[in-house]
Amino acid sequence: MIVKARSFPYSLLGLQALQRRIPKNHPQFDNIKERVRTTAAGVNGEKVLDDVFTKYQFKFDHFIFHDLNLTSTGKFQIDTLFLSSRGAFILEMKNIAGRISFPDQWNQMIRVLDNGQTDAFECPSIQLERNCYLLEDWLQARDLSIPVSGAVVFTTSRQRIENTRPHLKILFPNEIPIFLRKRELTPQMLDTKTLSYIVDQLMKGHVDYNPYPMCEALRIHPTEIKSGVFCEKCGTLGMTRIYRGWGCNACRNVSKTAHRQAITDWFMLISETMTNRDCREFLHLPNNYTATRLLGELPLEPNGVKRGRYYRFPLEKMILE
């Protein structure tokens, strides 16, 4: 059974906001654009793996955790954890197209595209081995010692793998159910009570990853971010405040809610808090009253009083409809 579903891709949402609001001549623009592409590809790859466990029904007791964030002797994130009476099995996803090879002399993975472009990545065995060790540490801290192993899953059939490392298990999505079913033929290591305890502890230990504010992590100064309100219809930046709404000078669109994305962008990119003054300056508002009213329309958490008042945006409420 799926105990924990995949978390919302907050990083992708933030990177898309950053790409919208950073000047195209900024030194990091191309890097951010590439991050958006690779993160979106990773999200699509996650959906492939999620579909495997949604469609396939195992006839033995098992527990599936997607996108698990834990802390033991270090913080670590597991793409998918499969837990059964035989132990814990980690699945780390890679959504990389092209011809894949693993040089004997380096801990790298080399990808060659059809156009001849060659890229080098850290060997996925390093991440997988690290996560196995950290999960073992996490279990041992709770007086548990169970088998922990794993595999790397290439989520697209466009990969051509020329060679592999002897100690690295590689699977494609359609192979996963068969592999896990055969794994259940090995001796049982955990009883039902212990399994239930581990499941409970994993859920208590998980904390959703919060990548915001992204400027801090990417070392981009807030003054480098373009302020203002984007038009929801044509995408032009610089809507002006009109009576109880926003007007776009480019396409003449009128919106009552365009400010919501701008305020959300502030929390994703610049700061975990926003004051009335921050709101006025970022949205180019005429007065305190308008800023207060617009801030009150969103599910923000107010703190402080009068001039010391500021707002926080809970991560789980940051998805705007």
C-alpha positions in Angstrom: 0.0 0.0 0.0 1.1 3.6 -0.7 1.6 5.2 2.7 3.1 8.5 1.5 2.3 10.0 -1.9 4.7 12.2 -3.9 5.1 15.7 -2.5 4.2 18.7 -4.6 7.2 19.8 -6.7 7.9 23.1 -4.8 11.4 23.4 -6.4 10.0 23.4 -9.9 7.4 26.1 -9.0 10.1 28.3 -7.5 12.4 27.9 -10.4 9.7 28.8 -12.8 9.0 32.0 -10.8 12.7 32.8 -10.7 12.9 32.3 -14.5 10.0 34.8 -14.9 11.5 37.4 -12.7 15.2 37.4 -13.4 16.5 39.5 -16.3 17.5 37.5 -19.4 21.0 39.1 -19.3 21.6 37.9 -15.7 24.7 35.7 -15.4 22.6 32.9 -14.0 19.7 33.0 -16.4 20.9 30.1 -18.6 21.6 28.0 -15.6 18.2 28.7 -14.1 16.5 27.9 -17.5 18.4 24.5 -17.5 17.4 23.8 -13.9 13.8 24.4 -14.9 14.1 21.9 -17.7 15.9 19.2 -15.7 13.6 19.6 -12.7 10.5 19.3 -14.9 12.0 16.2 -16.5 12.6 14.7 -13.1 8.9 15.4 -12.1 7.8 13.6 -15.2 10.1 10.7 -14.4 8.6 10.5 -10.9 5.1 10.1 -12.4 6.3 7.1 -14.4 7.5 5.4 -11.2 4.4 6.4 -9.3 2.2 4.8 -12.1 4.1 1.5 -11.6 3.0 1.2 -8.0 -0.5 2.6 -8.7 -1.3 0.0 -11.4 0.5 -3.0 -9.9 -1.0 -4.8 -6.9 1.4 -6.9 -4.7 -0.1 -9.8 -2.9 2.1 -9.5 0.1 2.3 -6.9 2.9 4.3 -3.9 1.8 4.5 -0.1 2.4 5.5 2.5 -0.2 6.9 5.9 0.6 7.4 8.4 -2.2 9.7 11.5 -1.8 10.8 10.8 1.8 12.9 13.4 3.6 14.6 12.2 6.8 17.5 13.2 9.0 19.9 10.8 10.7 23.7 11.5 10.6 22.8 13.8 7.7 19.7 15.0 5.9 18.7 12.8 3.0 15.9 12.4 0.4 14.7 9.1 -1.0 12.7 9.0 -4.2 10.8 5.8 -3.3 11.2 3.5 -0.4 9.6 0.0 -0.6 9.3 -1.6 2.8 8.3 -5.3 3.4 9.1 -8.1 5.8 12.3 -8.7 3.7 13.7 -5.2 4.6 13.9 -1.8 3.0 14.6 -1.2 -0.7 15.4 2.2 -2.1 14.6 3.2 -5.6 16.4 6.3 -7.0 15.2 7.7 -10.3 17.1 9.0 -13.2 15.3 10.6 -16.1 18.2 11.0 -18.6 18.0 10.4 -22.3 20.9 9.3 -24.5 23.7 6.7 -24.5 24.8 5.9 -20.9 28.2 4.6 -19.8 30.1 4.2 -16.6 33.9 4.8 -16.9 36.0 2.3 -14.9 38.5 4.9 -13.8 36.0 7.6 -12.5 33.0 7.6 -10.3 31.0 9.2 -13.1 28.1 8.5 -15.5 28.7 9.7 -19.0 25.7 10.6 -21.3 26.0 11.1 -25.0 23.1 12.5 -27.0 22.3 11.7 -30.6 23.7 15.1 -31.6 27.1 14.2 -30.1 26.7 16.3 -27.0 28.6 14.7 -24.1 27.8 15.3 -20.4 29.2 13.9 -17.2 27.2 13.3 -14.0 28.0 12.0 -10.6 27.6 8.2 -10.7 24.1 7.4 -9.3 25.7 4.6 -7.2 27.2 7.3 -4.9 23.8 8.8 -4.1 22.2 5.4 -3.7 25.0 4.1 -1.4 24.9 7.3 0.7 21.1 7.0 1.1 21.4 3.3 2.1 24.0 4.2 4.8 21.9 7.2 6.1 18.8 5.1 6.3 20.7 2.4 8.2 21.9 5.1 10.6 18.3 6.3 11.0 17.1 2.8 11.8 19.9 2.1 14.2 19.1 5.2 16.1 15.7 3.5 16.8 17.4 0.2 17.8 16.4 -1.4 14.5 18.8 -3.4 12.3 17.2 -4.5 9.0 18.5 -5.1 5.5 18.7 -2.0 3.4 19.5 -2.2 -0.4 18.4 -0.4 -3.5 18.5 0.2 -7.3 18.7 3.0 -9.7 15.6 3.3 -12.0 16.0 4.8 -15.5 12.5 6.1 -16.2 12.6 6.4 -20.0 13.2 3.8 -22.7 15.3 6.2 -24.6 18.4 5.2 -22.6 21.0 3.0 -24.1 23.2 1.6 -21.3 26.5 0.3 -22.7 28.1 -0.9 -19.5 27.3 -0.9 -15.7 29.2 -1.2 -12.5 29.1 -4.7 -10.9 27.7 -3.4 -7.6 25.0 -1.1 -9.1 21.6 -2.6 -9.7 19.8 -0.9 -12.6 16.1 -1.3 -13.4 13.6 0.0 -15.9 10.0 0.8 -14.7 8.4 -2.4 -16.1 11.0 -4.6 -14.3 10.3 -3.3 -10.8 7.2 -5.4 -10.0 8.9 -8.6 -11.1 12.1 -7.8 -9.3 10.3 -7.0 -6.0 8.1 -10.1 -6.3 11.2 -12.3 -6.7 12.8 -10.5 -3.7 10.0 -11.7 -1.5 11.2 -15.3 -2.1 14.1 -14.5 0.3 13.9 -15.2 4.0 11.5 -13.0 6.1 13.4 -10.6 8.4 10.6 -8.5 10.0 7.4 -9.3 11.8 4.1 -7.4 11.5 4.6 -5.5 14.7 8.1 -4.3 13.8 6.9 -3.3 10.3 4.1 -1.2 11.7 6.5 0.5 14.1 8.9 1.4 11.3 6.0 2.8 9.2 4.9 5.0 12.1 8.4 6.3 12.7 9.0 7.0 9.0 5.9 9.1 8.8 6.8 11.0 12.0 10.3 11.6 10.8 9.4 12.9 7.4 9.5 16.7 6.8 8.4 18.3 3.5 11.4 19.9 1.8 11.1 23.6 1.7 13.4 25.1 -1.0 12.3 28.7 -0.4 13.5 31.5 -0.5 15.4 30.4 -3.7 17.4 33.6 -4.0 19.2 32.8 -0.8 20.2 29.3 -2.0 21.3 30.5 -5.4 23.1 33.6 -4.1 21.0 36.0 -6.1 20.4 39.4 -4.4 16.7 40.4 -4.0 17.4 43.7 -5.9 18.2 41.6 -9.0 14.6 40.2 -9.0 12.1 42.1 -11.2 9.2 43.5 -9.1 5.7 44.2 -10.2 2.6 42.2 -11.2 2.4 40.0 -14.3 -0.6 39.9 -16.5 -2.4 36.6 -16.3 -3.5 36.8 -19.9 -0.5 38.0 -22.0 2.4 37.6 -19.4 3.5 41.2 -19.5 5.1 42.5 -16.3 3.8 45.8 -15.0 0.1 45.7 -14.4 -1.1 48.9 -12.8 -3.5 49.2 -9.9 -7.0 50.3 -10.8 -10.2 50.4 -8.7 -10.3 47.0 -6.9 -8.2 45.3 -9.6 -5.3 45.4 -12.0 -5.1 46.7 -15.6 -2.6 45.5 -18.3 -1.5 48.3 -20.6 -0.4 45.8 -23.2 -3.5 43.7 -23.8 -6.1 45.7 -21.8 -6.9 42.7 -19.6 -8.4 43.5 -16.2 -7.9 41.1 -13.2 -8.9 41.1 -9.6 -6.4 38.4 -8.6 -3.2 39.0 -10.5 -1.5 40.2 -7.3 -1.7 36.7 -5.7 1.0 35.2 -7.9 3.2 38.2 -7.3 2.9 37.9 -3.5 3.6 34.1 -3.8 6.6 34.9 -5.9 8.0 37.1 -3.1 7.8 34.2 -0.6 9.2 31.7 -3.0 12.1 33.9 -4.1 13.0 36.6 -1.7 12.0 36.1 2.0 10.0 33.8 4.3 8.3 36.9 5.7 6.6 39.9 4.1 5.7 43.3 5.7 3.2 45.8 4.5 6.1 47.9 3.2 7.5 44.9 1.3 4.1 44.3 -0.3 3.7 48.0 -1.4 7.2 48.2 -2.9 7.1 44.8 -4.7 3.6 45.2 -6.1 4.0 49.0 -6.7 1.0 49.8 -4.6 -0.2 53.4 -3.7 -0.9 53.0 0.0 -0.8 50.9 3.2 -4.5 50.2 3.2 -4.4 48.5 -0.2 -1.4 46.4 0.8 -3.1 45.3 4.0 -6.3 44.3 2.2 -4.5 42.3 -0.5 -2.4 40.5 2.1 -5.5 39.6 3.9 -6.9 37.8 0.9 -4.3 35.1 1.0 -4.0 32.3 3.6 -1.0 34.1 5.3 -0.1 33.8 9.0 0.2 37.3 10.6 2.7 37.9 13.4 3.3 41.0 15.4 1.3 44.2 15.8 1.1 47.6 14.1 4.4 48.6 12.6 6.0 45.4 13.6 3.5 43.2 11.8 4.7 40.7 9.2 3.3 37.7 7.4 4.4 34.1 6.7 3.1 31.8 3.9 2.7 28.2 5.1 4.3 25.9 2.5 1.3 23.6 2.2 -1.0 26.6 1.4 1.3 28.1 -1.3 -0.4 26.3 -4.2 -2.7 28.8 -5.8 -5.7 27.6 -7.8 
